[in-house]
């Protein structure tokens, strides 16, 4: 009897924590995750900042060009000035002048700040031990913020960051540059928000909630696969209120609301892959689940989802192309977050990524470990067959993304980090590598990470972009990296890239974002990353461990 009880208890808790929108964070009280401390890094903004002599990747998909001087006054780009051609001396008389602060970017690359459209901060989890209920995987928001800024990410869209009041307060503090944080856009789940006191049962309930949160000042909605009349009401009222929309179309509702259904109702962004495969089924209308399927068992849930890779109409078929054409017509943005699930195709590699030892908090590592109480920690008995299914799934998923991009569709860059061995900042760069694997050129990837990300934020508001491209009149959100990211995306990782110096025969670490500029404020990205390493070292010291491996050898308490 006790064994049955234990299984049921694990399933019940997993059901709560397996909601697709950081639902563990939704139940928290304000302030459980420590809000960011006042800003202690960054200089500026300046009366006249000049970034001198860099090679510009402007975010539009255009080829790199340079050398250029980029002039920033306050928080706005005012001039992008060509100051010569490669292999010749720069004529000093042609340069922009009057600088109150200069950055020497000779030999470096300058890009728009990256936009990550799918992030969370304030997730609470029991960590596999009921005595630890409320223990945080990330105790301080500053940890997330510095990892993002340390990787050139100047804008993030929380889906959500945490509770509504907490999120909007942090968003406001970032907008005032009171904290070391990217620019923040706050999306929330229907029915959430302090002061909202009823379930959404009818379409009018849905419309009332949308009007209520629009009055609170949120930026958009994070949606589920709701039944059609509720989804229609949410999206229609959201359009009237100027709210954006993104949806994780959860499998439990996808038989009535796949990605094509949602797009027809006006959904702006499809995040993850949910709903795309289901719109392409060849011989089924719902996935043919095994007889013992239980969605609340996360290994079953995530193990089975990949096994639909060969159940759909193939690449290039009439159905495949028709779905792409319809998404194009409706201007749907695909925000895949491939990095969120990449561990599923090689869990050992994900666990051994270069950055974990110095950048992953022990509290977060405890969350990652196989555990039915932690959403996404579903590697209870992960097999070669599971990984093969995911590898096949990725090939099919990547083919659709690349075809959509080739047809003119927008595919953005984001991470959903903090789950499944994915770490903030690092996973955004890993997403870029996965897009290159899918067939994207790096310039197409950067366009998705900048211009297209900005468009996804501003189009629902009926406004032109305010950042996302390096051009006069837009916000001074930029990054500077000493290595060529078109040649090798790995140079954008905070850990850099290992390269053999053939003159000294020594292996060297090169790359890593050097400067991140947000709102004209210049951050030393290397110092931000050093701050994170210090946070990790301090938590290790407090726990009496020297490596994350030691945590793997500690047996967690019985969850029952």
Phi, psi and omega in degrees: 000320180298322180297318178297316180301315182298317180297316181295321180296317179298318180296318183297316180291320179299322180300320178293316187275354182266007176298147194276002186233049178061036189299335177302326179285339184287335184275355187284161170273152178304138173091359178298313170276128183295123176298158183298142173290165177302152185303128177234005178229166176091144178239141177107193004291163186249156176299320179207100178263131177237122174265113195258128164077018182278165170266124189264129165249106196276353177097351182272349189102354178293155180291157176301148177214152179168174007281149177228153167256130178250123184255128181237129174242117186066241181250020185232139172285128182246341181201140169237108193244120174291132184235025176147194177229157179301151175071010175233160178287140175287134177277114185300330181291344180269355189277155172294147182230182177081022184290137167263348174204137180235148170238124177278109181251017178301124182085356181255170179244139180241129181231162169297152173300144182284152178243119176253116189270003182214094180224163173224160174233299198265066177266134179250140179208151181285346176063023177088002182223111182301335178292346180254018181307127182096352176293135187265142172286329175229105186288334185231133178298332180304326179302310178299312187300316183287328174295319178294306180300325180293349177245019176079014180270111185256351178220135177227147175247113180278133185229053355260177171292316182184213177296161188296311182298316179299314183297314182292328177291317177294321177302316181294320179295322177294318180299328178273000181057038176274346182229159175279093185204153172294169170293139190238135173239134195246110176253145185223160187273135178308133182093353181268167177118131178297125181105342175277126194238020179214159176287157173266104183248324183245162175303324179292324173302316181298313179296321180296318178297316181300315179297322181295313182286331174299322176293334176285341177096018177290166183263337182181185187242139169258113190254159175252186175274073182286162177296153193307317184291329177286315179300316180298317180295316180299312184289321180293314180291325176299319177298317180296329183267359180074029179263141175282169180215137171221149186221132163263103186276088188299145185299333182291343178239004193285342179294340178246354184208077176273184186295325178292317177301314183293320179299321179294337177269355175110014178301136181276315186226133169262116178259151190064206182247352188300132177096339180282308179298320183294337176278355184241012183303142184267312185240009183220161172254336172231159180297134179282079183297152174294160187298331182263017183301135173221107184302331182284348172273109190292329176294322176296313181303307185279334175290323183282328186300326182287342185278011174262008186298331182251019181259004188247166173298137189286166177305134178086353180287168180300317181294317179301309182292326180294322178294318177300315181298321181290319175301318179299314181300324183266005176058038179289137173263131174260124183238081198290327186050048178302328181299333183298331185244005189295335176299334184295339180261355173190082187293328180295318179296319181296322180291335186253022179301148187304329191273344190300315189299321184262341188242346181264124178296142175305323179297325177286322179297321177299323178295321183295328187301148180310124187190123181292349180268351182250118181301129179090354181263061195260017183271059184290321180204060189286131190247168173302320180298321176298316182292323178296318178300318180291324177296318176295320179299315180298320179300318180289315179301313180298322179298319179293316180298316181293320177296321179294317176298316181298330180278356180108004180283159181261125178237119188260178185241121175203179197229319188055043186285166182099004176226155166054045177066018178262133184247138182307143180081297180300319184290334176295320177290321177300323176300322177297318178297322179293324177293323176295320175301325180288345179120004180281140170284148179308325179292329174290324178295313180297324176298318177295326183277354184231279183302309184291326174297318177296319179298321179298330179279318189268333182302316179298334179278352184070030184239152172289159179297149178248354177202179177107347177220145176270100178202155179301142179097349180256165181299148179276074174249110190215165169221152179235129178226138186284336181261166182274107183286342175290322179289326183202110180297336183298339182290352178273345178295145177298334176276354179075198184229135180275126182222139178280125171276108187288345178278321182258349184062024178255144174274126184241152172266123179236159175090200192090136178302134183269311178230139169242129182242120178234124181057032180080359178270127185266117176255134169282103185297330179294323179291322177300317180291325176296323177300319179294317178301323179293319177300317180294315181299320180293321179290324175299315180299318180295330180267356178071035179235157178249342180212159179292334178303327181297327179292327180294338182268359178266122181284122179291158178295153176296125183295349181248000000 
